[in-house]
Amino acid sequence: MGFDLRFGWTGPIGGVTLGATRSEGGTRRVSYRIGGGSTLPFLDSNSSFSSPLIAFEICDNPVFWPPIVRNYCGDLVNNVEDWAKTADSTYGADMIRLYLTSTRQRNFSDIPAVGKAVEAVLSATSLPLIIEGSNEPKIDSEVFQRCGEVAQGERLLLGTAEANRYRSIAAAALAYNHSLIAQSPIDVNLAKQLNILLREIGVLRDHIVIDPYTGTLGYGFEYSYSAMERIRFSALKGDTDLAMPMICSPADTLTIKEVREAESAVQDEMAATWEFYTGLAAAVAGAEIICVRHPETVGKLRLAFTSMKNGTGSAQVR
Amino acid sequence: MRTITFLPSYRKIDVDLGTTILDAAQRAGLNINVVCGGQGKCGKCIVYVQSGKTEFDRQKHSRFFTEEELVKGACLACATRMLGDLLVFIPESTLIQEQKILIEGLETEIELHPSVRKYYVELEPPTLTNPSPDLSRLLWGIQKSGGPVAEKMYAPLEMLREIPAMLRHSDWKVTGTIALVPGGYRLIDLQENDTSKRLYGAAIDLGSTTVVVYLWDLVAGNVVGIASNYNKQISCGEDILARVNFARKNGLSKLQALAAESINTALTTASDTAGIDRDDIYEVVVAGNTVMTHMLLGIDPAYIIAEPYVPVVRRALSVAAKRLGIACNPNGGVFAFPAVSDFIGGDIIADILSCGMSEREEVSLLIDIGTNFEVVLGNREWMFSCAGAAGPALEGGEVLFGMRANPGAIDKITIDPETLKPVFSTINGIKPRGMTGSGLIDLLAELLVTCVIDRNGRINTGINNPRIRKATHFSEFVVVWAQDTGIGKDIVITENDIKNLIMSKASVHAACVTLMKEAGQSRHDIATIYFAGAFGNYLNIKNATTIGLIPEIPYDHIKNIGNGAVTGANIALINRRKRKTLDEIALKIAYIELNAEPAFMDEYTSSTFLPHTDLSLFPQVQKMLDACRLLRG
């Protein structure tokens, strides 16, 4: 077309490596290098642009999980190993994101169980993992240490660092060479601030993935989109403190009114569709990892990404 | 009616059942510290009920008390109602104390050219051959003594009534006082014999918290007395908004009277110190914020605080002192500085006059920080201004151990990077009781430099030092151990305090940047930054830059002008030509409403970081911080 798709931008997005194969010192069957782009996604079909990764989210205590997913997956949700295995082989995810929801109870102290859950998922699937630690600052340090330790060499993506609690997770990531997710509430400045804080305690840029926080389509996603756009534009214009890949999780879509109140015959379709469109929009805004919870969303996203990447026109998304 | 007895003074007052202790104390003439205006939000009005029945929700306000205070029966005066006769102990720390007020003279030389002058004349008595009228005779005499042209002077009826008898009684030796008022020259006083050396004027900063008076000898051209006291309107509300609301409820005349009374008290103190008669004060120049000026003039301020925030007038006003109840010479005048908008008032115009930014080609940035902050950017061609709420944090409010610049307030701090032991000074050198705004800014900068806090203001609790600890609600840093204080408890700064300080500094910085962008100026274009306000003189400029309160420019280009309002009033008092420029300045200033600037919130968020999210705006600070970090490893 002869059109400059880089618009005079200078800064490429930094790369982050997730997962480690045997030759890289881990036990995964693949490892991914995300980031590296020098323009917006899906613009140039000839470039080396790789489609966003699709991560499937599971947890070790389904009480906290959306009912629609619990119903759809059935007994699987009670067995984190089987669930991870199915997500890998049947649903076709690129990564597994394990939420250690078991830690979200009063006075939780069974840290060894946390290590066991991570080990179980590591052996159930050979995909690279994202591990979400506790939500409680008091046990953060121990939980992250344990996760980091049992998965040493696997180059996990650990979640989630926030401006008011990032030291424990950063310590674990630094000690065991994992990467981490840096989440800020839908604001380019706050995203940058957290990245600076992490940099200043020694976390390298190629170990940070930005989570700009994903609002649900129809429930404020436009704010997320615009924050992501500003993050990406700043990065492409050379702001190295924002030049990291992004991760988005439209998990909130599964509990919105439209999904909850949908007729049972179409409820799954509604859930997956809503999650799909939110995820797709996040991918267009530049996210390198899209996380989903409804199994049917994985295929829809995969098809859309392929069609968009190949420029095959209107994708047949079902 | 029930009786409350206040200890330790044993002052008694009878009040209705259900009255709050605060109300009763105020009626008893006790000035209790109420930063929040009595809403139960600041926790500064702690008193101890020693006997009697009260109604107080201790649970709801428990965060303000230590264990020990609770045991002793502490409660908040504003939130405690009396249900019977009471015996109440008011600790010293709860009372408003003598305040250290910034007082400083002029640095530049200003020509003595006041708008009021006295002329001593010895007249020829009239004869049948020289029968010209008394007034003409007097005015010609004044003209001959160097006064204005006789035809241009006007004598009001009251003067005419006095002239004939006085001329004859004094054997035709009188002193006439001529003032330049908007209508021209006016004879405002006539005295027997030579009183021409007794001519005084007062320059006044009418602040919402304090009133400062400089008394000038307008013949010799020197300051003869300085005085200050609290603005008595505080009894009608701590902040401006509370007072405007008070005015709405038919309280305007009371507020007007209190403003005048506050000025009169200061005038009396200054006159007594100088040993002069208040009747020899012929002119009073007042620089006050917009609402204060309106209230002093008895103009309803209600419309200033509602959209679209317009003041009633945007020009200087001259009024007869007696119409405002100002206790100077009954025929003396009051000159009030013009106001631009709700927030840019006469005090800011006075700041501009005193720093001289409106006379220069290069661009200056003026920042006045008080309860609110005002920022002016510009030069002799153009000016932009804006204002906002800095929150009370920089004045010591909303900070657990924050306080005003009273005795015992820590006003300067450094921290030893190894031991984290603070070295500080307090006002009057007594044992510390709390921290002032300048002390807090020092503390914030030092905590950042010593890596105790991160750029977000979070305390690194991983550091092993007894001064860093986790309290029930927030992590905190112990500034002074209880035994070394004057209040018997540890003086700490909490993460929440730091958060409030960062929010305050962020709004100031964001306002500066918003103005600079509006005017297309970068920090490199700014030749000088002026700091005004009482806080200005005590402020450590380097630390203010380190925390990102102001844009970074070379430190030696940042100047404290101290109380610019009173300095500006001084200038306008002694030189009437300077006074003429005030209306021009007021008309030149464009006011930017920050609420209407979409970019402001963005600038604010990026400023909520130490010093700023965009580190390239603070190269010097960044270099210094990097060096400190390197040392720390």
Interface residues (C-beta under 8 A of the other chain):
Chain A: A163 N164 R167 D187 N189 L190 K192 Q193 I196 L197 E200 I201
Chain B: D454 R455 N456 R458 N460 G462 D602 T605 S606 T608 F609 T613 L615 R629
